[in-house]
């Protein structure tokens, strides 16, 4: 992970910096062994002077020369001056990012880290995102990038970008899900007391005008639905359980989660199917039944469409111990 310690790290950027440290930096031997080997790589001389009022600088053991040897490179953010005032990013950082990408590293940005990947030319011709407050600047400064300001994160295979704050956590958990499977990612999310999976296409900006008590009222219904995914659930069923009209339930769930009830159900069912394929030897037909996706053909259709692989290929990628 890149740490811009020579430029000065604003205290408000500590959140994005801490996310990869929390997800990848602490070994979880009971979930997967070996876990990730996280190295913080500084952009310059340790102990540089932070601009007045920005908070602190960090000393790192590793430097930019270590980036090309990584499997994954994360840029959690860049200084505000580089975004708001157009201050150039360090040329040695941009060169190191290009070398890492050329060497085959998976490139990841959180929030304003997308400006570094864009400056390196790694987002040219690609769909990408950043915090919605900065996407207009990103699009204006880098017209070759197809900026999408409506999503939490974008997975373009070897280059991934996310919006700011909690969307960065969603993307890091998505990486764990890609690498180690849904079961491991779900268990890690549970330890972190966060939602197990918010799909990248979910809305970045959610209307929070609905009172918190209304959102809380949805939680028991959604928990019940997760426990009964094998049933042919409908919006009417869930609305009745929530003591709401179908139209009110639809509107409130979309306001609270940024997605529709049917898309929410599909995401939950795909997650259940992934966990069953990873942890059991059940036939694909039974996995489809227990996850609520009906038939093996329907399961294959949704896996190919949303995950890019068949259920059998997915299972082979995560052999059970």
N, C-alpha and C positions, 0 to 999 in steps of 0.2 A: 504494500500500500504506500502511495506517495504521500509524504508529509512536507508541506511547504514551510519548513521552519525558518528558512533564511529570509522569507518575505514577511513573516509575522503572522501568527495564527489568531484570528479573532475568537474571543471566548464563545461566541454564538455558533461557531463552526465545530465546536467540540462534539456536538451530537452526531453529525455525519462521520466524524473521525472515530467515534466510539463504536459505531454500529459494526463495522467489519472486525474490530477488536473483540467485540462481544460474541459475534457469530462464529468467526473463524479462529480467534486467538486462544480460546480456552479449550483444552482437550476434552473430548466427550467419549472416553474409551468404551463405555457401556453402549453407546449408540453406533459408533464406527471407530475402528482402530486399524490403521492410523487415522488420525484426524488431520486437519489442515496444518501446514507450517506457515504461520503468518510472520512476515518481516516488514518492519516499518523502514521505508527508504527516504531519507531526507534529500531535499533539492539543493542543498549547499552546505556551507560551513556551519557546524553545530553552534547553537548559542547565538545566532544572529540577533540584531536589535529589532524588536517588534515596534511598529509604528505606535505612536502615542494613543492610548486608550483602547488598543485592540486586545490586550490581555496577556499573551504569553508567547514564548518560543519553546520548541521542543528539541532535545538532542536525540538523535537516532543512531543506532549501531551500523545501519547499512546506508548505502548511497545509491545514486541513480545508476551507477555501473552494475548494480545487482538486478535491475529490472529485466534485462534481456534473458536472464536465466529463469524467470518465473513462469509458472503455468497460467496464472491469472494476475493481472495488474489492476488495482482499484485506485481511482482518483476520487477521493470523497468530496473535494471542493477545491475551488481556487479563491484567492483573496478577492474581496469586494472591489478593490481598486482595479483589478484586471477585468472585472465585469462592468462596473459602473463608469469607470474613468478611462477604460481602454488601455490601462497600463500593460505593457508586453509581459507575457509569461516568459520565464527563463528559457533561453534557447536550448540549454543543455537538457532541460526537462522534455521539451518537444522532441529533440533528437532521441532521447532515451525511450520515449513512448513509441516512436516509429521503429526503433531497433527491436523493442520487445514484441511489437506486432509482427514485424518481419520474421522474428524467430518463432512465431507460432503461439504467442501468449493470447489468452482470452482477455479482452480489454473491457473494463467496467468503469462507469462513472456514476457518481451519486450527485444529485443537485447540480451545482455549477461546475462540477468536474467535467461536464460535457464540453465546456469551453476549451479545456486542454486537449481533449480528443479531437475536437473540431479543428483547433489550431494545428494539430499534427496531421490533418487531412484524413483522419481515420473514419470520419462520419460522412465524407463526401458520397453523395448518391444514396445514402442510407436514411431510413426513418429513425428518428431519435427524439428524446424528450429531456426536459430539465424542469426545475421548479417553474410553475406557471408565471411567477413574477418576472422571470428572466427569459422566457422562451421567445418573446418578441425581439429582444436584443440578440439572442442566439441566431434567429432566422435572418435578421438584418445583417449581422456581421459575417455570417457564413451561408450565403445563398445556395450553395450546393447541398446543404443538409436539408432533408425533408423533416422539418420540426413539427412534432405533434404535441400540442399543449394540453391535450384532453385525457392523457393516460397516466397511470402510475409508473409504468416502466415499459421499455421496449427490449425484447430479446431478438437480436438480429444474428443469432448464432455465435460468432466469435467476437461481436461487439455488442455490449448491453449498456443501456442508459436508464436512469431513473429520475423521477421528480425528487423534491427535497424532503428532508425530515423523515417521517415514518415510511414514505415510499422507498427510501433507501433500504430500510429494514425488509420491506417486502421483496425487493430485488435480491438481497443477500440470502434470504430464506429460499427464494426461487433457485438460486445457484446451488444451495445445498440439496434442494429437491432434484435438480438436474443431475448432480454428481452422485448423491448417496441414496436417493429415493424419497418417496412421499412419507413413509413411516418415520424415517430419521428426521426429516424436516418438521413433521408434525410434532414429534416428541420434543425437539429443540424449541419450537415455538411455544409449546406448553410450559417448558421450563422458564421461558422468557415472559410468560403471561401475556402473549400477543396472539392475534388471530393466526391460525395455521396457514391460511392461504387467501390472499386477495389477488385475483388474477390481474395481470398487467393492464388489460384493457379497461379495468374499472375506472370510473371518472376520477380525475385528479382533484377537482374542486367539487365538494359536496355541499348542497344547501343545508346549513345547520339551523334554519329558522324553526324547525320542529322542536318543541320542548324536549329536554332530556328524558323526562318521564315517558314520553311516547316511544323513544328509542328503547328504553329499558323494558317497555311492555312487549316489544318484539322478541327480546332475547329468549324467553321460555318457549315461544312458538318455534323459533329457529333451532333451538336445542332439541325440541321434540322431533322436528323434521329430520335432523341429522341422525336421530336414533331410529327413524322409520323410513329410511331412504328406499327400502325394498318395496314400499307401497307405491301405488300409482297416485301420487300426491298431485293435487291441483291447487291453483290459486284460491279457488272457492273453499277447499278443505282447510287451507292454512288461515284464510280470513275468518272462517267460522270459528276456528280454535282461538283466534286472537280477538274474537267478539267485535269484528269490524266487517264492513261491507267489502266485497272484493275490490272495488275501486279505491276505497280508502287504504286497504292493506297494500295494494299495488303501489300507490303513491308514497306511502310512508316507508315501505321497504326500499324503494328507489331513492328517496331522499336520504335515508340512513346509510345505505351501502353503495349508492351510485350505480346499481345494476338492477335488472328486472327480476321478479320472483323466479321465472323459469330459467333464466341464466344462472341465478344463484343456485338453484337446485341442480342444474347440470354440473356446475363447478364442484359441488359437494359430492355428487355421484361419481364424477371422474376421480376425485380424491379417494373415495372409498374403494373404487376399482383398483387404483394404483396400489393402495395399501394391501389389498387382498392378493394382488399378483406378486407383490414383494414378499409377503409373509406366509402364504399358503401354497399348497399344491392343487387347489381346487381347479376343476376344468373351467375353461373360459365361459362356457354356458352358465355355470353356477355363479361365477364372478359377476356376470351381467345381471343375473337374477337378484343377487344380494345387494348390488349397488343401485338397483332400480332402473337400469338401462335396458331391461327387457331381454333381448336376444343377443346372441354372440355377434350377429351381423351388425346390430345397432352399436354394440360396444366397439367393434372394429372401426365402424364409421366415425365415431366420435374420437377415438384414439388417433386415428390417422389425421383427422381434421384439426384437432387441438394440440396433439403432442407430436405428430409427425411420424409415429411408429405404430405398428400393430401391437395388440396386447401380448402376443407371443414374443415379439422382439423386445418389448419393455420388460417382460419377465426374465428373459435371458440376460438383460443388462444388470439385473439386481438379483443374482443367485442367493438363495438363503444359505446361512451357515449350517 
